[in-house]
Amino acid sequence: MGRSRILVEPIPNEPAARIYCGDELAVAIADYHAGIEAGLRYERGVELESNADRRLDRVCSLLERTGADRLIVLGDLGHRIGEPTGAEKEELDTFFDTVLERVSLTLAVGNHDGGLVAEYDSRPGVTIIDSAGGLVGDRSVGVLHGHTWPDPSLSKAEIICMGHEHPTVQLQDTVGGTRVEKVWLRGTFDRTTLFDNPKGACGADQAITAFGSVELVVFPVFNERSGGTWINVEGQAFLSPFLPDALSEGHAYLLDGTRLGAYQQV
């Protein structure tokens, strides 16, 4: 991308990345979905033992291994839409207590997070970025969940990070067996789809600010029990209002770093 420094660096074999935020090192994840087991029980009648402890252990391990100063969650920290209660509330309380003992926390609000912001935004060490996103560190990195149109301020970023999509691929081996794998999507962000779309918050009434060369990174889902958008299965559609148009030239990567090629052709 013509950039001489690394700003976002995926952590091998993890659905997480290092983000270099000026003087801070952050670990970023997307779509934690605390309380998903309670949500699945309510929504679908599916009974699963809670993985809350394992989810949190994975986060703490990432923070310890990287020596991070901050955790950035790219939306959907919680699972159920609305005020968290019961098992989800207990998991979120423990999550905030445990993480904030170690590092600061930034949450870019997702479509599942509206009910938890009021509960946790006043805690010391917590920074809330609204659903349209914002800039972090030295303002070189933009973060948002991805369910709404980005704020025009993200035009100043060199790279934009988002979640929401839970991108996955279905791969087939030589004997016809298939498996599903989480993937990263990464490529050039097409600013025209953002600023020229009259339906977006950054629509035609906004002054068009040149992005220059901006990279977009779509994070894999952190939660192991949450479904995904199968990017190479016919009939699947993106969830974000600006995808796939804003990522017309992007590649898919497995968590181990294997490049699968142009995501439209995987």
Salt bridges, closest charged atoms under 4 A:
GLU9 OE1 - ARG18 NH1 3.97
GLU14 OE2 - ARG65 NH1 3.13
GLU24 OE1 - ARG70 NE 2.85
ASP31 OD1 - HIS33 NE2 3.71
ASP31 OD1 - HIS145 NE2 3.89
ASP31 OD1 - HIS166 NE2 3.14
GLU37 OE1 - ARG55 NH2 2.87
GLU37 OE2 - ARG225 NH1 2.84
GLU43 OE2 - HIS79 NE2 3.33
GLU47 OE1 - ARG41 NE 3.01
ASP76 OD2 - HIS33 NE2 3.58
ASP76 OD2 - HIS145 NE2 3.22
GLU91 OE2 - ARG55 NE 2.95
ASP93 OD2 - LYS89 NZ 2.98
ASP97 OD1 - ARG123 NH1 2.66
GLU101 OE1 - ARG102 NH1 3.75
GLU119 OE2 - LYS89 NZ 3.46
ASP138 OD2 - ARG5 NH1 3.25
GLU158 OE1 - ARG3 NE 3.05
GLU158 OE2 - ARG5 NH2 2.54
GLU181 OE2 - ARG179 NE 2.67
GLU215 OE1 - ARG3 NH1 3.30
GLU215 OE2 - ARG186 NE 2.60
GLU224 OE1 - ARG54 NH1 2.33
